Amino acid sequence: MGGTILLEIYLFVNPLGGKCLASERTILKLARELPEKISYQFIPLLSMQMGHTHNASLAERNQAYQDRYRTILDYKAALFQGKKRGRQFLIRLQDTMIENELSYSEDLATLVADATHLDMDMFLEDRHSEIARKSFITDQRLAAEMGIQHPSTAVFYNALSEDAGLKVEEISYPIVKEVCESQGFSINEAQEEYGSRNNFRVL
């Protein structure tokens, strides 16, 4: 392990979305195939429009918004204990809710945090902390700067290229593999480093 990071991926997700769970697993699969050279982050998005049906009442929309917001703060609290643990928590929470058709609750998130072996005292404190809220705001600003409008959108940065970041609005394994190959990385070769984040072209 080690070496310079050459490929960096930002995946913007609806923290309670099944489609985004599939996108997260796609990026994890790619990371396993490029273990030394890929950096990736799952960045939560939040808006009043996300995930609503047209006939949802205002009360239902507000509740859905609050559930997503609280899920994001829980995810942030888990991330404070390490990116890997944070991702494990998010995916397990999504899995549990989707497979069992459950709605978000703090009790459910607490059970998942315990199941993913988080430090529970730290998690329970951090989920309501100002630093978690500030981290959420930073993520939303980043999404706005990158022009992200829909969850399950990813932005790829190739440190070996002077081109702008590549924004991909529909994530699937064949697409991310094609993106890597178009950037000169074969599966089993890729690494990452941070570059400019100002301009994007849409694939």
Short mmCIF file of the C-alpha atoms (twelve columns), coordinates in Angstrom:
data_MODEL
# 
_entry.id   MODEL 
# 
loop_
_atom_site.group_PDB 
_atom_site.id 
_atom_site.type_symbol 
_atom_site.label_atom_id 
_atom_site.label_alt_id 
_atom_site.label_comp_id 
_atom_site.label_asym_id 
_atom_site.label_seq_id 
_atom_site.Cartn_x 
_atom_site.Cartn_y 
_atom_site.Cartn_z 
_atom_site.pdbx_PDB_model_num 
ATOM 1   C CA . MET A 1   0.000   0.000  0.000   1 
ATOM 2   C CA . GLY A 2   1.056   3.597  -0.341  1 
ATOM 3   C CA . GLY A 3   2.192   5.789  -3.175  1 
ATOM 4   C CA . THR A 4   0.816   8.956  -4.652  1 
ATOM 5   C CA . ILE A 5   -2.922  9.231  -5.083  1 
ATOM 6   C CA . LEU A 6   -3.748  9.819  -8.741  1 
ATOM 7   C CA . LEU A 7   -7.503  9.376  -8.978  1 
ATOM 8   C CA . GLU A 8   -9.929  11.099 -6.633  1 
ATOM 9   C CA . ILE A 9   -13.691 10.529 -6.621  1 
ATOM 10  C CA . TYR A 10  -16.451 12.480 -4.922  1 
ATOM 11  C CA . LEU A 11  -19.782 10.644 -4.874  1 
ATOM 12  C CA . PHE A 12  -22.762 12.763 -3.827  1 
ATOM 13  C CA . VAL A 13  -25.499 10.714 -2.206  1 
ATOM 14  C CA . ASN A 14  -28.985 10.799 -0.807  1 
ATOM 15  C CA . PRO A 15  -28.253 9.203  2.589   1 
ATOM 16  C CA . LEU A 16  -31.567 7.318  2.525   1 
ATOM 17  C CA . GLY A 17  -31.667 6.415  -1.168  1 
ATOM 18  C CA . GLY A 18  -31.509 2.878  -2.523  1 
ATOM 19  C CA . LYS A 19  -30.092 4.083  -5.839  1 
ATOM 20  C CA . CYS A 20  -27.274 5.820  -3.997  1 
ATOM 21  C CA . LEU A 21  -26.560 2.666  -2.006  1 
ATOM 22  C CA . ALA A 22  -25.965 0.873  -5.316  1 
ATOM 23  C CA . SER A 23  -23.700 3.729  -6.447  1 
ATOM 24  C CA . GLU A 24  -21.716 3.525  -3.209  1 
ATOM 25  C CA . ARG A 25  -21.186 -0.192 -3.723  1 
ATOM 26  C CA . THR A 26  -20.015 0.471  -7.269  1 
ATOM 27  C CA . ILE A 27  -17.342 2.872  -6.022  1 
ATOM 28  C CA . LEU A 28  -16.317 0.406  -3.307  1 
ATOM 29  C CA . LYS A 29  -15.913 -2.298 -5.952  1 
ATOM 30  C CA . LEU A 30  -13.742 0.018  -8.007  1 
ATOM 31  C CA . ALA A 31  -11.689 0.870  -4.930  1 
ATOM 32  C CA . ARG A 32  -11.022 -2.819 -4.297  1 
ATOM 33  C CA . GLU A 33  -9.683  -3.151 -7.819  1 
ATOM 34  C CA . LEU A 34  -7.558  -0.003 -7.504  1 
ATOM 35  C CA . PRO A 35  -6.640  -0.343 -3.834  1 
ATOM 36  C CA . GLU A 36  -3.469  1.757  -3.741  1 
ATOM 37  C CA . LYS A 37  -4.375  4.549  -6.102  1 
ATOM 38  C CA . ILE A 38  -7.917  5.717  -5.575  1 
ATOM 39  C CA . SER A 39  -9.327  8.142  -3.020  1 
ATOM 40  C CA . TYR A 40  -13.065 8.461  -2.645  1 
ATOM 41  C CA . GLN A 41  -15.607 10.208 -0.463  1 
ATOM 42  C CA . PHE A 42  -19.351 9.779  -0.082  1 
ATOM 43  C CA . ILE A 43  -20.779 13.266 0.357   1 
ATOM 44  C CA . PRO A 44  -24.401 13.609 1.495   1 
ATOM 45  C CA . LEU A 45  -26.795 15.941 -0.303  1 
ATOM 46  C CA . LEU A 46  -29.884 17.481 1.214   1 
ATOM 47  C CA . SER A 47  -32.745 19.447 -0.300  1 
ATOM 48  C CA . MET A 48  -36.496 19.680 0.202   1 
ATOM 49  C CA . GLN A 49  -37.026 18.178 -3.262  1 
ATOM 50  C CA . MET A 50  -35.042 14.977 -2.794  1 
ATOM 51  C CA . GLY A 51  -36.971 11.717 -2.780  1 
ATOM 52  C CA . HIS A 52  -40.467 13.158 -2.698  1 
ATOM 53  C CA . THR A 53  -43.495 12.021 -4.589  1 
ATOM 54  C CA . HIS A 54  -45.626 14.720 -6.191  1 
ATOM 55  C CA . ASN A 55  -48.558 14.013 -3.854  1 
ATOM 56  C CA . ALA A 56  -46.534 14.162 -0.631  1 
ATOM 57  C CA . SER A 57  -47.961 16.552 1.932   1 
ATOM 58  C CA . LEU A 58  -45.939 19.391 3.414   1 
ATOM 59  C CA . ALA A 59  -45.763 17.505 6.707   1 
ATOM 60  C CA . GLU A 60  -44.419 14.421 4.929   1 
ATOM 61  C CA . ARG A 61  -41.840 16.487 3.071   1 
ATOM 62  C CA . ASN A 62  -40.702 18.157 6.261   1 
ATOM 63  C CA . GLN A 63  -40.410 14.801 8.031   1 
ATOM 64  C CA . ALA A 64  -38.405 13.310 5.150   1 
ATOM 65  C CA . TYR A 65  -36.097 16.336 5.181   1 
ATOM 66  C CA . GLN A 66  -35.547 16.037 8.919   1 
ATOM 67  C CA . ASP A 67  -34.861 12.292 8.648   1 
ATOM 68  C CA . ARG A 68  -32.232 12.880 5.981   1 
ATOM 69  C CA . TYR A 69  -30.675 15.693 7.958   1 
ATOM 70  C CA . ARG A 70  -30.430 13.580 11.109  1 
ATOM 71  C CA . THR A 71  -29.018 10.687 9.069   1 
ATOM 72  C CA . ILE A 72  -26.335 12.999 7.713   1 
ATOM 73  C CA . LEU A 73  -25.361 14.176 11.193  1 
ATOM 74  C CA . ASP A 74  -25.162 10.537 12.320  1 
ATOM 75  C CA . TYR A 75  -22.993 9.759  9.298   1 
ATOM 76  C CA . LYS A 76  -20.750 12.702 10.152  1 
ATOM 77  C CA . ALA A 77  -20.473 11.471 13.728  1 
ATOM 78  C CA . ALA A 78  -19.416 8.056  12.439  1 
ATOM 79  C CA . LEU A 79  -16.896 9.612  10.031  1 
ATOM 80  C CA . PHE A 80  -15.198 11.342 12.952  1 
ATOM 81  C CA . GLN A 81  -14.092 7.840  13.976  1 
ATOM 82  C CA . GLY A 82  -12.524 7.172  10.576  1 
ATOM 83  C CA . LYS A 83  -13.633 7.226  6.941   1 
ATOM 84  C CA . LYS A 84  -13.885 3.444  6.731   1 
ATOM 85  C CA . ARG A 85  -16.057 3.217  9.836   1 
ATOM 86  C CA . GLY A 86  -18.184 6.080  8.580   1 
ATOM 87  C CA . ARG A 87  -18.820 4.348  5.263   1 
ATOM 88  C CA . GLN A 88  -19.575 1.066  7.018   1 
ATOM 89  C CA . PHE A 89  -22.099 2.803  9.241   1 
ATOM 90  C CA . LEU A 90  -23.835 4.567  6.346   1 
ATOM 91  C CA . ILE A 91  -24.112 1.466  4.168   1 
ATOM 92  C CA . ARG A 92  -25.306 -0.722 7.033   1 
ATOM 93  C CA . LEU A 93  -27.924 1.861  8.017   1 
ATOM 94  C CA . GLN A 94  -29.125 2.134  4.400   1 
ATOM 95  C CA . ASP A 95  -29.203 -1.650 4.056   1 
ATOM 96  C CA . THR A 96  -31.146 -2.094 7.280   1 
ATOM 97  C CA . MET A 97  -33.733 0.519  6.397   1 
ATOM 98  C CA . ILE A 98  -34.235 -0.546 2.776   1 
ATOM 99  C CA . GLU A 99  -34.289 -4.304 3.325   1 
ATOM 100 C CA . ASN A 100 -36.635 -4.067 6.321   1 
ATOM 101 C CA . GLU A 101 -38.705 -1.145 4.989   1 
ATOM 102 C CA . LEU A 102 -37.948 0.887  8.093   1 
ATOM 103 C CA . SER A 103 -38.025 4.629  8.573   1 
ATOM 104 C CA . TYR A 104 -35.140 6.501  10.139  1 
ATOM 105 C CA . SER A 105 -35.041 6.888  13.887  1 
ATOM 106 C CA . GLU A 106 -32.258 7.842  16.262  1 
ATOM 107 C CA . ASP A 107 -32.730 4.528  18.059  1 
ATOM 108 C CA . LEU A 108 -32.227 2.594  14.819  1 
ATOM 109 C CA . ALA A 109 -29.117 4.619  13.959  1 
ATOM 110 C CA . THR A 110 -27.781 3.992  17.465  1 
ATOM 111 C CA . LEU A 111 -28.251 0.232  17.048  1 
ATOM 112 C CA . VAL A 112 -26.415 0.352  13.712  1 
ATOM 113 C CA . ALA A 113 -23.612 2.418  15.232  1 
ATOM 114 C CA . ASP A 114 -23.199 -0.212 17.942  1 
ATOM 115 C CA . ALA A 115 -23.280 -3.012 15.357  1 
ATOM 116 C CA . THR A 116 -20.497 -1.320 13.393  1 
ATOM 117 C CA . HIS A 117 -18.393 -1.101 16.575  1 
ATOM 118 C CA . LEU A 118 -18.296 2.656  16.909  1 
ATOM 119 C CA . ASP A 119 -17.285 4.252  20.190  1 
ATOM 120 C CA . MET A 120 -20.821 4.829  21.415  1 
ATOM 121 C CA . ASP A 121 -20.104 7.619  23.888  1 
ATOM 122 C CA . MET A 122 -18.292 9.556  21.179  1 
ATOM 123 C CA . PHE A 123 -20.985 8.834  18.589  1 
ATOM 124 C CA . LEU A 124 -23.848 9.941  20.839  1 
ATOM 125 C CA . GLU A 125 -22.049 13.180 21.633  1 
ATOM 126 C CA . ASP A 126 -20.869 13.939 18.083  1 
ATOM 127 C CA . ARG A 127 -24.250 13.359 16.382  1 
ATOM 128 C CA . HIS A 128 -25.549 16.528 18.089  1 
ATOM 129 C CA . SER A 129 -22.327 18.531 17.908  1 
ATOM 130 C CA . GLU A 130 -21.664 21.864 16.241  1 
ATOM 131 C CA . ILE A 131 -18.726 20.337 14.356  1 
ATOM 132 C CA . ALA A 132 -21.078 17.817 12.714  1 
ATOM 133 C CA . ARG A 133 -23.404 20.634 11.643  1 
ATOM 134 C CA . LYS A 134 -20.490 22.663 10.272  1 
ATOM 135 C CA . SER A 135 -19.225 19.637 8.340   1 
ATOM 136 C CA . PHE A 136 -22.699 19.241 6.823   1 
ATOM 137 C CA . ILE A 137 -22.705 22.889 5.719   1 
ATOM 138 C CA . THR A 138 -19.249 22.470 4.175   1 
ATOM 139 C CA . ASP A 139 -20.522 19.511 2.144   1 
ATOM 140 C CA . GLN A 140 -23.490 21.461 0.823   1 
ATOM 141 C CA . ARG A 141 -21.199 24.314 -0.219  1 
ATOM 142 C CA . LEU A 142 -18.934 21.871 -2.015  1 
ATOM 143 C CA . ALA A 143 -21.909 20.419 -3.880  1 
ATOM 144 C CA . ALA A 144 -22.997 23.911 -4.907  1 
ATOM 145 C CA . GLU A 145 -19.486 24.813 -6.085  1 
ATOM 146 C CA . MET A 146 -19.375 21.669 -8.206  1 
ATOM 147 C CA . GLY A 147 -22.831 22.282 -9.626  1 
ATOM 148 C CA . ILE A 148 -24.250 19.042 -8.229  1 
ATOM 149 C CA . GLN A 149 -28.018 18.915 -8.646  1 
ATOM 150 C CA . HIS A 150 -28.825 15.227 -8.279  1 
ATOM 151 C CA . PRO A 151 -27.698 12.470 -5.901  1 
ATOM 152 C CA . SER A 152 -25.734 9.550  -7.325  1 
ATOM 153 C CA . THR A 153 -23.524 12.027 -9.209  1 
ATOM 154 C CA . ALA A 154 -19.762 11.569 -9.043  1 
ATOM 155 C CA . VAL A 155 -16.873 13.865 -9.903  1 
ATOM 156 C CA . PHE A 156 -13.558 12.309 -10.938 1 
ATOM 157 C CA . TYR A 157 -10.198 14.096 -10.698 1 
ATOM 158 C CA . ASN A 158 -7.128  12.763 -12.469 1 
ATOM 159 C CA . ALA A 159 -3.927  14.196 -10.981 1 
ATOM 160 C CA . LEU A 160 -2.021  13.276 -14.169 1 
ATOM 161 C CA . SER A 161 -4.294  15.390 -16.363 1 
ATOM 162 C CA . GLU A 162 -4.707  19.146 -16.634 1 
ATOM 163 C CA . ASP A 163 -8.313  18.691 -17.753 1 
ATOM 164 C CA . ALA A 164 -11.179 19.769 -15.517 1 
ATOM 165 C CA . GLY A 165 -12.900 17.268 -13.279 1 
ATOM 166 C CA . LEU A 166 -15.192 14.811 -15.021 1 
ATOM 167 C CA . LYS A 167 -18.759 14.829 -13.707 1 
ATOM 168 C CA . VAL A 168 -20.734 11.601 -14.172 1 
ATOM 169 C CA . GLU A 169 -24.445 11.819 -13.451 1 
ATOM 170 C CA . GLU A 170 -25.385 8.137  -13.646 1 
ATOM 171 C CA . ILE A 171 -23.137 5.739  -11.766 1 
ATOM 172 C CA . SER A 172 -22.759 2.102  -12.760 1 
ATOM 173 C CA . TYR A 173 -19.752 -0.188 -12.800 1 
ATOM 174 C CA . PRO A 174 -19.363 -0.204 -16.615 1 
ATOM 175 C CA . ILE A 175 -19.450 3.603  -16.614 1 
ATOM 176 C CA . VAL A 176 -16.886 4.084  -13.847 1 
ATOM 177 C CA . LYS A 177 -14.647 1.494  -15.463 1 
ATOM 178 C CA . GLU A 178 -14.935 3.361  -18.759 1 
ATOM 179 C CA . VAL A 179 -14.097 6.628  -16.996 1 
ATOM 180 C CA . CYS A 180 -10.976 5.107  -15.464 1 
ATOM 181 C CA . GLU A 181 -9.860  3.683  -18.793 1 
ATOM 182 C CA . SER A 182 -10.538 6.990  -20.569 1 
ATOM 183 C CA . GLN A 183 -8.279  8.664  -18.015 1 
ATOM 184 C CA . GLY A 184 -5.477  6.207  -18.751 1 
ATOM 185 C CA . PHE A 185 -6.011  3.876  -15.794 1 
ATOM 186 C CA . SER A 186 -6.535  0.189  -16.355 1 
ATOM 187 C CA . ILE A 187 -8.296  -1.732 -13.621 1 
ATOM 188 C CA . ASN A 188 -5.450  -2.556 -11.235 1 
ATOM 189 C CA . GLU A 189 -3.708  0.762  -11.956 1 
ATOM 190 C CA . ALA A 190 -4.776  4.129  -10.528 1 
ATOM 191 C CA . GLN A 191 -3.823  6.603  -7.821  1 
ATOM 192 C CA . GLU A 192 -4.951  10.001 -6.617  1 
ATOM 193 C CA . GLU A 193 -3.963  13.492 -5.778  1 
ATOM 194 C CA . TYR A 194 -5.910  16.682 -5.197  1 
ATOM 195 C CA . GLY A 195 -6.294  19.114 -8.076  1 
ATOM 196 C CA . SER A 196 -8.465  21.933 -9.340  1 
ATOM 197 C CA . ARG A 197 -12.183 21.690 -8.655  1 
ATOM 198 C CA . ASN A 198 -13.494 24.611 -10.669 1 
ATOM 199 C CA . ASN A 199 -14.781 23.323 -14.010 1 
ATOM 200 C CA . PHE A 200 -16.512 20.153 -15.108 1 
ATOM 201 C CA . ARG A 201 -17.732 18.486 -18.231 1 
ATOM 202 C CA . VAL A 202 -20.694 16.134 -18.038 1 
ATOM 203 C CA . LEU A 203 -20.454 12.565 -19.314 1 
# 
